Amino acid sequence: MARTKFDKQVDESADTLARGLARMLAGRDLDGVRRTDATFWRPGTRVLPKVEGKVRRRSYKPGWRRLSFRLALGGGVAESGYLTTRDLDATREKLRELTELWENREAALAALEPAGIGAASVLTLGTATYMVLTRERRELMREWVRPLHDALHQPLGLAEQTDPRRYLHIPRNFTDDDAQIRIDLPARLGFSRDVVADLITQKLALQGVTFSWHPEGRKPYVLVKKTRKPPALSLFKDPKTRDLVAKAKESAPIIGFGAGGRIVSVDLDDQSPHILVNASTGGGKSVTLRCIACQMLHHGSRVFVLDTKRISHPWARGLPGVTYCADIADIHDQLIALGIEGRNRTRAADELGIGADPKAIGDRLLILLEEVNATMKQLARYWEKTRESGDPKVSPAIDALNEILYMGRQLRMHVLLVAQSATARALGGPEAREQFSTRILARYSVNAWRMLAPEVHPAPKSTKHQGRAQVVSGGSATETQVLFFTEDEAHEWASTGKTAAPEPQHPGIAAQPGPSVLHKPGLPADSPADSWHSDPSQPRAAVDPAPATAATPAVDGPAAAPATSPVDPAPDDDDQAVGLRQAAEHHLPGITLAALRFARANDPTFPTSPAKRGTELLYTVRDLKRWARNRPRAPTGATDLD
């Protein structure tokens, strides 16, 4: 008897139902397509060949877990249907209540409004909490895991749709010294180990690692661990480290130690005249500057600390060869004076000619510019408040800093600049930022790395290891453990070396400004008019002369006046010498006589006395005011202009 079309449809439906029931009980995809190597008891790790389209995470689960979920879901639906049939009358009653609520919807909405607001608040808070807690994991997937999967899936013979989390086990702190990376391999091992190892080191920006291959068994894998790594600590008090620092080249202070204990340093004469330190709060910016500056002082360099925070480098206060400026007005004037010094050195270098000894131009000058983001803003605000009609809009101190950056190498003038975010705007333009060919980055973000070291790709993952930084120079990054000096060690090392020699004088050139000139905010009286001076037609402020010597005739002034007959100063004359009592009463409001006497006995930065009145020591009013502005105080969060 011939079968009808209806009979065939019934048979096909029954066959489809039977197949679907079998797939459901076997824990397989209901469409019959097998997408992963998962079995009933074992979860899947890879996508099968020739599978197209997106593979969802449920396809990797073992069959027994999928069956359990389906049975639980089916039981819930059946129970819901049973309860619905049994309680039909109750359902009708609910519908009547809903109808009444709709008729009185305004009152119902008013009653539900507080509950709705609370539910929305809970939902918003929960979403925000989830986003915060999973931020690092999402960043790890986006920046490291997925790019590595895109590079590895073809050499390993895996489908592109394979979930990278199934075979790439990369911890969040994979750059730490004790971290290890595990990568599951396909069982057939039909790949090149060298190619895979090279891709892993490149995509994860790893240095000094070893690969432990484990091809045996049903689940082959490879472990990646660090072997050559920087030391966990790098302390100056270590005798071997101290000997290495003592033997270091004068122009190449030790920054720290890299993998295998290799010395990491930058030659300021041959490689990079200026250094940029970029790190977030707690990244060790001041520690890095302290490490470099105390070594330079040990070799006889002169250091200018421009510190708006006032308390970044207490170890440097009172040291010979150090000028500490904490007040924005003094920082402004000091930068202008350094710019004039740079121009004077340019003329000296021109007179000396080619082949002259670079040291003949003068001592090496090191400028420590702390927290440039805040300092640049304060310099701009200070200039806006003090400039007069006809003055340039841009602060002359910023112009002076830029000129020093452009001509520092030949003039033995070096800038160590600290920033939390070294944007081009903060540094005065992209041209100024390009002068820092050596950049030290610690606790950096991905955006900061792309901004400051785009030539090194991919960016090494930042680590929270204390004192660990990346020294970028010459197109490569070196993981470095920064050498740590305590404040006492830095003070002792800086004060036990050479002292800065007086500036040499060159034939045919006016006398170069000595340390006393660079320490004063006023400009040299014989300097030519330039764009930094607010009004070239006006006479420049004279600076305090250097102490008279046998070769230099004495100059009229308070320092050269007879010790027994000082001039009685006017209260508003900053060039005169006064006693501490008169200074407290007329010139230093807010500072008591007792505080001045205590500072004279205990503060190494307190000015020296240039004259006497009987047994009473006299001090220049300008020096006392500068000391009062720059003395260390606890930060209050307000700028000097507020």
C-alpha positions in Angstrom: 0.0 0.0 0.0 1.5 3.4 -1.0 2.3 5.9 1.7 0.6 9.2 1.6 2.3 12.6 1.9 0.8 13.0 5.3 2.4 9.7 6.5 5.8 10.9 5.3 5.4 14.1 7.2 4.4 12.2 10.4 7.4 10.0 10.1 9.8 12.9 9.5 8.3 14.8 12.5 8.7 11.7 14.7 12.3 11.2 13.5 13.1 14.9 14.2 11.5 14.7 17.6 13.5 11.6 18.5 16.7 13.1 17.3 16.1 16.3 19.3 15.2 14.3 22.4 18.4 12.2 22.0 20.5 15.4 21.6 18.9 17.0 24.6 19.6 13.9 26.8 23.2 13.7 25.4 23.9 17.3 26.3 24.6 18.3 22.7 23.5 21.4 20.6 19.9 20.9 19.5 20.7 21.8 15.9 22.9 18.8 15.6 26.1 20.7 14.8 29.1 19.7 16.9 31.2 22.9 17.4 33.8 22.0 20.1 35.6 18.9 21.3 33.5 18.7 24.5 32.1 15.3 25.5 29.5 14.2 27.9 31.9 14.2 30.8 34.8 16.5 29.7 34.5 20.3 28.8 35.8 21.5 25.5 39.0 23.4 24.9 38.9 24.1 21.1 36.6 24.7 18.2 36.4 21.9 15.7 37.7 22.5 12.1 35.3 23.9 9.4 33.0 25.4 12.1 31.6 28.7 11.0 30.0 31.6 12.9 30.3 32.5 16.5 30.7 29.7 19.1 29.0 30.5 22.3 30.3 29.6 25.7 27.7 26.9 26.4 29.2 24.8 23.5 32.4 24.3 25.7 30.4 22.9 28.7 30.3 19.1 29.2 27.1 17.3 28.3 26.1 16.4 31.8 26.1 20.1 32.9 23.9 21.0 29.9 21.6 18.1 30.5 21.2 19.1 34.2 20.3 22.7 33.2 17.8 21.5 30.6 16.1 19.1 33.1 15.9 21.8 35.7 14.5 24.3 33.2 11.9 21.7 31.9 10.9 20.8 35.5 10.4 24.5 36.3 8.2 25.0 33.2 6.1 21.9 34.0 5.6 23.0 37.6 4.6 26.4 36.4 2.0 24.9 34.0 0.6 22.6 36.8 0.3 25.5 39.2 -1.4 27.6 36.5 -4.0 25.0 35.8 -4.8 24.3 39.4 -5.0 27.9 40.4 -7.1 29.2 37.4 -9.6 30.8 39.7 -6.9 32.6 41.6 -5.5 33.8 38.3 -8.8 35.3 37.3 -9.0 37.1 40.7 -5.6 38.5 40.1 -6.7 39.8 36.7 -9.6 41.6 38.3 -7.3 43.2 40.8 -5.0 44.3 38.0 -8.1 45.8 36.3 -8.9 47.8 39.4 -5.3 48.9 39.6 -5.4 50.2 36.1 -8.5 52.2 36.8 -6.7 53.7 39.8 -3.3 53.8 38.1 -2.2 57.2 39.4 -2.5 56.1 43.0 -0.7 52.8 42.2 2.1 54.6 40.4 2.5 57.0 43.4 2.8 54.0 45.7 5.3 52.2 43.4 7.5 55.2 42.8 9.7 54.8 45.9 10.1 51.1 45.2 11.0 51.8 41.6 13.6 54.4 42.6 15.1 52.0 45.1 15.3 49.2 42.5 16.9 51.5 39.9 19.4 52.7 42.5 20.3 49.1 43.4 20.6 48.2 39.8 22.8 51.2 39.0 25.1 50.5 42.0 25.3 46.9 41.2 26.3 47.6 37.6 28.9 50.2 38.6 30.4 47.7 41.2 30.5 45.0 38.6 32.3 47.3 36.1 34.9 48.3 38.7 35.6 44.8 39.9 36.0 43.4 36.4 37.9 46.3 34.9 41.3 44.7 35.2 40.0 41.4 33.8 38.4 43.2 30.8 41.6 45.2 30.2 43.6 42.0 30.3 41.4 40.4 27.7 41.3 43.4 25.4 45.0 44.3 25.6 46.8 41.0 25.9 44.7 37.8 25.7 42.8 38.4 22.5 45.8 39.9 20.6 47.8 36.8 21.6 45.0 34.5 20.4 44.8 36.3 17.0 48.5 35.7 16.6 48.6 32.1 17.9 45.5 30.4 16.6 46.8 29.9 13.1 50.3 28.5 14.0 48.7 26.2 16.6 46.0 25.0 14.1 43.1 26.2 16.1 39.9 27.7 14.8 39.6 31.5 15.0 36.3 31.2 16.9 38.0 29.3 19.7 37.5 31.1 23.1 41.0 32.3 24.1 40.2 31.8 27.8 40.0 28.0 27.1 43.6 27.6 26.3 45.4 30.9 27.2 45.8 31.0 31.0 47.4 34.4 31.6 47.2 35.9 35.1 46.6 39.6 35.7 50.1 40.0 37.2 51.9 38.1 34.5 54.7 40.6 34.5 55.6 39.9 38.1 58.8 38.1 38.9 57.1 35.0 40.3 54.2 34.8 37.8 53.9 32.0 35.2 51.9 31.7 32.0 50.3 28.4 30.9 49.2 27.8 27.3 47.4 24.5 26.4 48.6 23.0 23.2 46.8 20.8 20.6 47.3 17.1 21.0 48.8 16.6 17.5 51.7 19.0 18.1 51.9 20.0 14.4 53.5 23.4 15.0 56.9 25.0 15.3 58.0 25.7 18.9 60.3 28.5 17.8 57.5 30.4 16.0 55.1 29.9 19.0 57.7 31.0 21.5 58.6 34.1 19.5 55.0 35.1 19.1 54.4 34.8 22.9 57.4 36.9 23.8 56.5 39.6 21.3 52.7 39.9 21.9 53.2 39.9 25.7 56.3 42.1 25.7 58.3 39.6 27.8 62.0 39.7 28.5 64.3 37.1 29.9 61.8 34.2 30.0 62.1 30.4 29.6 59.7 27.9 28.0 59.0 24.6 29.6 57.3 22.3 27.0 55.2 19.4 28.3 54.0 17.5 25.2 53.3 14.2 26.9 49.8 13.0 27.9 46.3 13.9 26.7 46.7 17.6 27.6 50.0 19.0 26.4 51.0 22.5 27.5 53.9 25.0 27.8 54.8 27.1 30.9 56.4 30.5 30.5 58.4 31.8 33.5 60.9 34.7 34.1 64.5 33.7 34.7 66.5 36.8 34.0 64.8 39.5 36.1 65.9 42.6 37.9 66.7 42.2 41.6 63.8 42.5 44.0 65.6 45.3 45.9 68.5 47.6 44.9 69.9 49.3 48.0 72.8 51.7 48.1 73.9 50.4 51.5 75.0 47.2 49.9 78.8 47.3 49.8 79.0 46.0 46.2 76.4 48.5 45.0 78.3 51.3 46.8 81.5 50.3 45.0 79.7 50.3 41.6 78.3 53.8 42.3 81.7 55.1 43.3 83.2 53.8 40.0 80.4 55.1 37.8 81.2 57.7 35.2 80.7 61.3 36.2 78.2 61.9 33.3 76.5 58.5 33.6 75.0 58.1 37.1 73.5 54.7 37.9 69.7 54.6 37.6 69.3 51.0 38.8 69.8 47.4 37.8 68.2 45.4 35.1 67.9 41.6 34.4 70.7 39.6 35.8 72.0 42.6 37.8 73.1 44.5 34.7 73.8 48.2 35.4 71.3 50.6 33.8 72.5 54.1 33.3 72.3 56.9 30.8 75.2 59.1 29.7 74.1 62.7 29.8 76.9 63.7 27.4 76.6 61.0 24.7 73.1 59.6 24.9 70.5 61.9 26.5 71.1 65.4 28.0 67.7 65.4 29.7 65.6 62.8 31.5 61.8 62.6 31.9 60.3 60.7 34.8 56.6 59.9 34.4 54.7 58.0 37.1 51.4 58.1 39.0 51.3 58.9 42.7 53.5 56.5 44.7 55.5 55.5 41.6 58.8 56.7 43.1 59.4 59.9 41.1 61.2 61.7 43.9 63.3 58.6 44.7 64.5 58.4 41.1 65.5 62.0 41.1 67.2 61.6 44.5 69.2 58.7 43.1 70.5 60.7 40.1 71.0 64.1 41.8 73.0 62.9 44.8 75.5 61.1 42.4 75.8 64.2 40.3 76.5 66.3 43.5 79.1 63.8 44.5 81.0 64.5 41.3 80.9 68.3 41.7 77.8 69.2 39.8 75.6 72.1 40.8 71.9 71.2 41.4 68.9 73.5 41.3 65.8 72.0 42.9 62.6 73.7 41.7 60.0 72.2 44.0 56.5 73.7 44.3 55.6 70.9 46.8 58.4 72.3 49.1 59.1 68.9 50.7 60.1 66.6 47.9 63.8 66.7 48.6 64.6 67.6 52.2 67.9 65.7 51.9 69.2 68.4 49.6 68.6 71.4 51.8 71.8 73.0 53.1 74.1 71.1 50.8 76.9 73.0 49.1 76.2 73.4 45.5 72.4 73.1 45.9 69.9 75.9 45.3 66.4 75.0 46.6 63.5 77.1 45.3 60.1 76.3 46.6 58.3 79.6 46.1 56.8 80.2 42.6 58.4 83.6 42.3 61.8 82.3 43.1 61.3 79.4 40.6 60.3 81.9 38.0 63.4 84.1 38.6 65.7 81.1 38.8 64.7 79.7 35.5 65.3 83.1 33.9 68.7 83.3 35.5 69.5 79.8 34.2 68.5 80.8 30.8 70.9 83.8 30.9 73.6 81.4 32.1 72.9 79.2 29.1 73.3 82.1 26.7 76.6 83.1 28.4 77.8 79.6 28.1 76.9 79.6 24.4 79.1 82.7 23.8 81.9 81.0 25.9 81.7 77.8 23.8 81.8 79.9 20.6 85.0 81.6 21.8 86.6 78.4 22.9 86.1 76.8 19.5 86.1 73.2 18.3 88.2 70.7 20.3 88.1 72.6 23.6 87.6 70.8 26.8 83.9 70.7 27.6 84.7 71.3 31.3 86.2 74.6 30.4 82.7 76.0 29.9 81.8 75.6 33.6 80.4 73.2 36.1 77.7 70.7 35.1 74.3 72.1 36.0 71.4 69.8 37.0 67.9 71.2 37.1 65.3 69.2 39.1 61.8 70.3 38.0 59.3 68.7 40.3 55.6 68.2 39.4 55.7 70.0 36.1 51.9 69.7 35.6 51.3 72.0 38.6 54.5 74.1 38.2 53.7 75.1 34.6 50.2 76.3 35.6 51.6 78.3 38.5 54.3 79.9 36.3 51.6 80.9 33.8 49.4 82.3 36.5 52.2 84.1 38.2 53.2 85.8 34.9 49.6 86.8 34.3 49.5 88.6 37.7 53.0 90.3 37.4 53.5 91.1 33.7 53.1 94.7 32.5 51.8 96.3 29.4 53.9 95.4 26.4 55.3 92.2 28.0 55.0 88.9 26.1 52.0 86.7 26.9 54.1 83.6 27.5 56.0 83.4 30.7 59.7 84.2 30.1 60.5 81.4 32.6 58.8 78.9 30.3 60.7 80.3 27.4 64.0 80.0 29.3 63.2 76.3 30.2 62.5 75.5 26.5 65.7 77.1 25.4 67.7 75.1 28.0 66.1 71.9 26.7 67.2 72.8 23.1 70.8 73.6 23.9 71.6 71.6 27.1 74.0 68.9 25.7 76.9 71.2 24.6 76.4 73.6 27.6 76.5 70.9 30.3 73.0 71.9 31.5 70.6 69.0 32.1 66.9 68.9 33.1 65.4 66.1 35.2 61.7 66.7 34.8 58.9 64.9 36.9 55.3 64.6 35.7 52.3 62.6 36.6 51.0 63.1 33.1 53.6 64.4 30.7 51.3 65.7 28.0 52.7 68.1 25.3 50.5 70.8 26.8 52.0 70.4 30.2 55.6 70.6 28.9 55.1 73.6 26.7 54.6 71.8 23.3 55.4 68.5 21.6 58.8 69.9 20.5 59.9 70.3 24.2 58.8 66.8 25.0 60.9 65.4 22.2 64.0 66.7 23.8 63.8 63.9 26.4 65.3 61.0 24.6 65.4 59.0 27.9 62.2 58.5 29.7 61.6 56.6 32.9 58.1 55.3 33.4 56.6 53.6 36.5 53.0 52.6 37.3 52.0 53.9 33.9 48.7 53.5 32.0 48.4 52.2 28.5 47.6 55.7 27.2 50.7 57.1 29.0 52.9 54.6 27.3 51.5 55.2 23.9 52.0 58.9 24.4 55.6 58.8 25.7 57.1 55.6 24.2 55.2 54.7 21.0 58.3 53.3 19.4 58.3 50.4 21.8 55.4 48.1 20.9 53.7 46.3 22.5 53.9 48.2 25.8 55.2 46.1 28.7 52.5 45.6 31.3 52.9 47.9 34.3 53.8 46.3 37.6 53.1 47.4 41.2 56.5 46.1 42.4 58.0 48.8 44.6 60.8 50.6 42.8 60.3 48.9 39.5 60.3 51.1 36.3 60.9 50.9 32.6 63.9 53.0 31.3 63.1 53.8 27.6 66.1 54.9 25.5 67.2 54.3 22.0 63.9 52.7 20.9 64.0 49.9 23.6 62.7 49.5 27.1 64.7 48.0 30.0 62.9 46.8 33.1 64.9 48.3 36.0 64.9 48.2 39.7 65.7 51.8 40.7 68.6 52.2 43.0 67.3 53.3 46.4 69.1 55.9 48.6 67.7 56.8 51.9 67.6 60.5 52.6 70.5 60.3 55.0 72.5 58.2 52.5 71.8 60.7 49.7 72.8 63.6 51.9 76.0 61.9 53.0 77.0 60.8 49.5 76.3 64.2 48.0 78.4 66.0 50.6 81.4 63.8 50.6 82.4 64.2 47.0 83.8 67.1 45.0 82.6 70.6 45.3 81.6 72.8 42.4 84.6 74.9 41.1 84.2 78.6 40.4 83.2 79.5 36.9 86.2 79.9 34.6 86.8 83.1 32.7 87.5 83.0 29.0 89.6 85.5 27.0 87.6 88.1 25.3 84.4 87.3 27.2 82.7 89.0 30.1 83.0 87.3 33.4 80.7 84.4 33.7 78.1 84.5 36.5 79.2 82.5 39.5 77.1 80.6 41.9 76.0 83.8 43.7 74.4 85.1 40.4 72.6 81.9 39.7 71.2 81.9 43.3 69.7 85.3 43.0 66.4 86.0 41.3 67.7 89.2 39.6 69.4 89.1 36.2 73.1 90.0 35.6 73.4 93.7 35.1 75.7 93.3 32.1 73.4 90.8 30.3 72.2 92.0 26.9 68.5 92.8 26.4 66.4 89.7 25.5 62.9 88.5 25.3 62.9 87.3 28.9 63.3 90.8 30.3 59.9 92.5 30.8 61.1 95.9 29.5 64.5 96.1 27.8 64.4 99.9 28.1 64.4 99.8 31.9 67.6 99.1 33.8 68.1 95.6 35.1 68.1 94.8 38.8 71.6 94.5 40.1 72.6 91.3 41.9 74.6 90.9 45.0 78.3 90.9 44.2 80.5 88.0 45.0 82.8 88.4 48.0 85.9 90.4 47.3 89.1 88.5 46.8 92.7 89.5 46.1 92.0 89.4 42.4 88.7 91.2 42.6 88.4 94.7 44.0 85.9 95.3 46.7 82.5 96.7 45.6 80.4 99.2 47.5 77.5 97.4 49.2 76.4 96.0 52.5 78.7 93.0 52.3 81.7 95.2 51.8 80.8 97.9 54.4 82.8 98.0 57.6 81.6 95.6 60.2 81.5 98.2 62.9 79.5 100.9 61.1 76.6 99.4 59.1 74.1 101.7 57.5 70.8 101.9 59.3 68.4 100.3 56.8 65.0 101.6 55.7 62.2 99.1 56.4 61.4 98.6 52.7 65.0 98.3 51.4 65.7 94.7 50.5 69.4 95.3 49.8 70.3 96.4 53.4 71.5 94.3 56.3 69.4 94.1 59.4 69.4 92.2 62.7 66.9 89.4 63.5 64.8 91.6 65.8 64.4 94.3 63.1 63.7 91.7 60.5 60.9 90.2 62.6 59.4 93.6 63.3 59.5 95.2 59.9 60.2 92.6 57.1 58.9 89.1 58.1 55.3 89.3 59.3 54.1 86.1 60.9 57.6 85.0 61.9 58.6 85.6 65.5 62.1 86.5 66.8 62.3 83.2 68.6 61.5 81.3 65.4 64.3 83.2 63.6 66.8 82.4 66.3 65.8 78.7 66.3 66.1 78.6 62.5 69.5 80.2 62.6 70.7 77.5 65.0 69.0 74.5 63.3 68.1 75.2 59.7 71.1 74.6 57.3 69.4 76.7 54.6 69.3 79.8 56.8 71.3 82.6 55.1 74.8 83.5 56.2 75.6 86.8 57.9 77.4 89.3 55.6 78.1 91.9 58.4 78.0 92.7 62.1 76.9 95.6 64.3 79.0 95.1 67.4 78.3 91.6 68.4 74.9 91.4 66.6 74.9 89.4 63.3 73.3 91.2 60.4 71.5 89.6 57.4 70.4 90.9 54.0 66.6 91.5 53.9 66.4 89.8 50.5 68.1 86.6 51.7 65.8 86.5 54.7 62.7 86.9 52.6 63.8 84.3 50.2 64.5 81.9 53.0 61.0 82.6 54.5 59.4 81.8 51.2 61.3 78.6 50.5 61.5 77.1 54.0 59.9 73.7 54.2 56.3 73.7 55.3 53.6 71.1 55.2 51.5 71.3 52.0 48.1 72.8 52.5 46.7 72.1 49.0 46.7 75.8 47.9 49.1 77.3 45.5 51.4 80.2 46.3 49.1 82.5 44.3 45.9 81.7 46.3 
